[in-house]
Amino acid sequence: MERGLRIIAAALLMAGLVACGGNSAGPDIDEQAQVRLREILNKDPRLPEGFTARAQQPWKTPFAAGDRDCRAVLAPAEGRAPQRALTAQAAASYPGNALGETAGVGLARYSGEEAAWHIDDLGKALRSCHAVDTGAGTELRVRTRPVGGVGDEAVAATLTGRLNGYPYALNVLLVREGDTLLSLVHTGMNQVDPRRTEQLAQSVLGMTRA
């Protein structure tokens, strides 16, 4: 009886992990690494104070980014990391206690030196993403900002303006540490503290090392 309950509990846990996973599939996917990334984001994540530890579905961009470069830098946090040499990925989101605050987190692992190539490509795309204007009450200005002391390489930017007519801000932070790419979006009304965004990144990176 106890053995049966353990099996059921394990099945429920795996179902929960899959529900908040990424969209990766294909012959290069390492299933054990995939499960590990999902566990990091779903199984008692250690996040900064003010964020729920209960993982929700991956974050989705709440506007239509017509610019290809802007889409490219936001997609990994949705669980759609660059596919070349991808071996595992997972994504989840966590509400914060500030007005409109949400953290969207994507983790992806790569074979060889591909993670370094991808962070370089994403950095170029981020520098080429200047604004989002849907013509329907959404107009966001993009400003890159310096970031240091997070992972091996990191690039960041802040999008500010209006979303459907309401004040909106989004920090995007892309970090490479070894073979892992961390993609983080941190949203809120009016403004989002970059220091809190970096604290989120440090927390997630710490979980990948544990």
C-alpha positions as CSV (number, residue, x, y, z in Angstrom):
1,M,0.0,0.0,0.0
2,E,2.7,2.5,1.0
3,R,4.7,1.6,-2.2
4,G,1.6,2.3,-4.3
5,L,1.2,5.7,-2.6
6,R,4.8,6.6,-3.3
7,I,4.4,5.7,-7.0
8,I,1.2,7.9,-7.2
9,A,3.0,10.8,-5.5
10,A,6.0,10.5,-7.8
11,A,3.6,10.5,-10.8
12,L,1.9,13.6,-9.6
13,L,5.2,15.4,-9.0
14,M,6.4,14.6,-12.5
15,A,3.0,15.8,-13.9
16,G,3.5,19.1,-12.1
17,L,7.0,19.5,-13.4
18,V,5.9,18.8,-16.9
19,A,3.1,21.4,-16.6
20,C,5.6,24.2,-16.0
21,G,8.3,22.9,-18.4
22,G,9.7,24.3,-21.6
23,N,8.7,23.3,-25.2
24,S,11.9,21.5,-26.1
25,A,11.8,18.2,-27.9
26,G,14.0,16.3,-30.3
27,P,16.8,13.8,-30.5
28,D,19.4,15.9,-28.7
29,I,17.3,16.4,-25.5
30,D,18.9,14.8,-22.4
31,E,15.8,13.6,-20.4
32,Q,17.7,13.5,-17.1
33,A,18.9,17.1,-17.6
34,Q,15.4,18.1,-18.5
35,V,13.9,16.7,-15.3
36,R,16.7,18.4,-13.3
37,L,15.9,21.9,-14.8
38,R,12.2,21.4,-14.1
39,E,12.9,20.4,-10.5
40,I,15.0,23.5,-10.0
41,L,12.1,25.7,-11.0
42,N,9.3,23.8,-9.5
43,K,10.5,21.9,-6.4
44,D,10.7,24.5,-3.5
45,P,12.5,27.2,-5.4
46,R,14.5,29.6,-3.2
47,L,13.5,33.0,-4.5
48,P,14.0,36.5,-2.9
49,E,11.4,37.7,-0.4
50,G,8.2,38.8,-1.9
51,F,7.9,36.2,-4.6
52,T,5.7,33.1,-4.3
53,A,7.6,29.8,-4.3
54,R,4.8,28.1,-6.2
55,A,5.7,27.9,-9.8
56,Q,3.1,28.8,-12.4
57,Q,2.9,28.4,-16.2
58,P,5.7,29.9,-18.2
59,W,5.5,33.7,-18.8
60,K,4.1,34.9,-22.1
61,T,4.9,38.2,-23.7
62,P,1.8,40.4,-23.2
63,F,2.3,42.3,-26.4
64,A,3.0,41.6,-30.1
65,A,6.7,42.4,-30.6
66,G,6.9,43.0,-34.3
67,D,10.6,43.4,-34.3
68,R,12.5,40.1,-34.8
69,D,15.3,41.1,-32.4
70,C,12.8,42.0,-29.7
71,R,11.0,38.7,-30.1
72,A,14.3,36.8,-29.9
73,V,15.4,38.2,-26.5
74,L,12.0,37.6,-24.9
75,A,11.3,34.1,-26.2
76,P,13.7,32.2,-24.0
77,A,11.9,33.3,-20.8
78,E,8.8,31.8,-22.4
79,G,10.5,28.4,-22.6
80,R,11.5,28.9,-26.3
81,A,15.3,29.1,-26.0
82,P,17.5,29.0,-29.2
83,Q,17.4,25.4,-30.5
84,R,20.9,24.8,-31.8
85,A,22.7,22.3,-29.6
86,L,19.9,22.5,-27.0
87,T,20.0,19.6,-24.6
88,A,17.4,20.6,-22.0
89,Q,15.1,23.5,-21.1
90,A,12.4,24.5,-18.6
91,A,10.4,27.6,-17.8
92,A,8.1,28.9,-15.1
93,S,6.7,32.2,-13.7
94,Y,6.4,33.5,-10.1
95,P,4.1,36.3,-9.0
96,G,5.6,39.0,-6.8
97,N,3.9,41.1,-4.2
98,A,4.3,44.5,-6.0
99,L,1.6,45.8,-8.3
100,G,1.7,43.8,-11.5
101,E,4.9,42.1,-10.5
102,T,5.8,38.8,-12.2
103,A,9.1,37.0,-12.7
104,G,9.4,34.8,-15.8
105,V,12.4,32.4,-15.7
106,G,13.7,30.2,-18.5
107,L,16.7,27.8,-18.1
108,A,18.4,26.1,-21.1
109,R,21.5,23.9,-21.3
110,Y,23.6,23.4,-24.4
111,S,26.3,21.0,-25.6
112,G,29.8,22.2,-26.4
113,E,30.4,26.0,-26.6
114,E,27.0,26.8,-27.9
115,A,25.8,28.6,-24.8
116,A,28.5,31.2,-25.3
117,W,27.5,31.6,-29.0
118,H,23.9,32.1,-28.0
119,I,24.5,34.7,-25.3
120,D,26.5,36.6,-27.9
121,D,23.7,36.4,-30.5
122,L,21.1,37.4,-27.9
123,G,23.3,40.3,-26.8
124,K,23.4,41.6,-30.4
125,A,19.6,41.2,-30.7
126,L,19.1,43.1,-27.5
127,R,21.2,46.0,-28.6
128,S,19.2,46.1,-31.9
129,C,15.8,46.1,-30.1
130,H,15.0,49.8,-29.7
131,A,11.3,50.0,-29.2
132,V,7.9,48.2,-29.2
133,D,4.9,50.0,-30.7
134,T,1.8,47.9,-31.5
135,G,-0.3,51.0,-32.4
136,A,-2.9,49.8,-30.0
137,G,-2.0,51.6,-26.7
138,T,1.3,49.7,-26.3
139,E,4.4,51.7,-26.7
140,L,7.6,50.7,-24.9
141,R,11.1,52.2,-25.1
142,V,14.0,49.9,-24.8
143,R,17.2,50.9,-22.9
144,T,20.1,48.6,-22.5
145,R,21.8,48.8,-19.1
146,P,25.1,47.5,-17.6
147,V,25.1,44.4,-15.5
148,G,28.0,42.8,-13.7
149,G,28.8,40.1,-11.2
150,V,26.1,37.8,-12.5
151,G,27.3,34.5,-14.2
152,D,30.1,34.4,-16.7
153,E,28.4,36.8,-19.2
154,A,25.2,38.9,-18.9
155,V,23.3,41.4,-20.9
156,A,20.3,43.4,-19.7
157,A,17.7,46.0,-20.8
158,T,14.6,47.8,-19.5
159,L,11.4,48.3,-21.4
160,T,9.2,51.2,-20.1
161,G,6.1,52.9,-21.4
162,R,2.5,51.8,-21.7
163,L,0.9,48.4,-22.2
164,N,-2.6,48.7,-23.5
165,G,-2.6,52.2,-22.2
166,Y,-1.4,51.4,-18.7
167,P,2.0,52.2,-17.2
168,Y,4.3,49.2,-17.6
169,A,7.9,48.2,-17.1
170,L,9.9,45.1,-17.9
171,N,13.5,44.2,-17.1
172,V,15.0,41.5,-19.3
173,L,18.2,39.8,-18.1
174,L,20.1,37.1,-20.1
175,V,22.9,35.3,-18.3
176,R,25.3,32.5,-19.3
177,E,27.0,30.4,-16.7
178,G,29.0,27.6,-18.1
179,D,26.7,25.6,-20.4
180,T,23.5,27.1,-19.0
181,L,21.6,30.1,-20.3
182,L,19.3,31.8,-17.8
183,S,16.6,34.1,-19.3
184,L,14.7,36.3,-16.9
185,V,12.0,38.9,-17.3
186,H,10.8,40.9,-14.4
187,T,7.6,43.0,-14.9
188,G,5.6,45.5,-13.0
189,M,3.7,48.8,-13.1
190,N,5.6,52.0,-13.7
191,Q,9.0,50.7,-12.8
192,V,11.0,47.6,-11.8
193,D,14.1,47.7,-9.6
194,P,17.1,46.3,-11.6
195,R,18.7,45.3,-8.3
196,R,15.7,43.0,-7.5
197,T,16.0,41.6,-11.0
198,E,19.6,40.7,-10.4
199,Q,18.7,39.2,-7.0
200,L,16.3,36.9,-8.8
201,A,19.0,35.9,-11.3
202,Q,21.5,35.1,-8.5
203,S,18.8,33.1,-6.7
204,V,18.1,30.9,-9.7
205,L,21.8,30.5,-10.5
206,G,22.4,29.4,-6.9
207,M,19.7,26.7,-7.4
208,T,21.4,25.4,-10.5
209,R,24.7,25.0,-8.6
210,A,23.1,23.1,-5.6
